[in-house]
Amino acid sequence: MNLPNKITIGRIILSVLILIMLLVPWYSLGFEWPEYLIGNVTVNIKYVIVGVLFLIASLSDFLDGYLARKNNMVTDFGKVADAIADKILVNGLLIILAYERIISVIIPVVIITRDIVVDSCKMISGNKGKVVAASILGKLKTICMMCGVTLILFYNLPFELINFPLADIFLIVATLLSVISGCQYYYNSREFLFPKNEKATKK
């Protein structure tokens, strides 16, 4: 197994650890995470730790892709594992944050629906031996999403101290870009989704 794939596997493990930290009912186990007051913001250390882990996992996503392309180490396993890691990390975390009413439920619904559409387009075009390149909007969506979620986990600090909702802005932009890039991907895949008859039937 090459280095990029090892990094991807590490991100999967880190993603599962993040979800476990958020899903475990710590209060039922008699454990309470310490809280600190920063300005007028009450900060639970659990979310700060999750934020650090999420940031590390997000940076590793860019790192393994860069190394795989630079050293010509792109593999089918790496492509599948990378997609799994992304879905566990981002979608799982968005669902939990929406369940805890930290973010709007609209965000994970839109993001996950978009992923289903795009993945379906990729599967169909891939079966026909065609690859539709990812757009710059999709990459910008990922960057905005990573920044927004990281800030949410860090309580939007220090911007919360001046009442500037930068985390919400990042997430809204990421959601809008998700819809636009999803429509763009669908449009670019339409010839594979709805192929025209090569020859007209002769009478």
Beta strands, then each sheet from edge to edge (+ up, - down):
strand 1: 35-38
strand 2: 41-44
sheet 1: 1+ 2-
end
